């Protein structure tokens, strides 16, 4: 759906980002920059998470939550 053709935009009314109005060229630029930065940060987080998991596996860690119950306690419930 093409919101721009229908004249639909986003206008921030309050807060620190009150200058964003996507119906204007300046607002489109700001919104695009913020969107690009958010996407960049999301990809960095995914990259760091993957690297951290690989490093943990190399150290022999499985990356799972520690068990609350041991094998003997589990057998009581079966």
Buried (B, 14 or more C-beta within 10 A) or exposed (E): EEEEEEEEBEEBEEEEEEEBBBEEEEBBEBBEEEEEEEEEEEEEEEEEEEEEEEEEEEEEEEEEEEEEEEEEEEEEEE
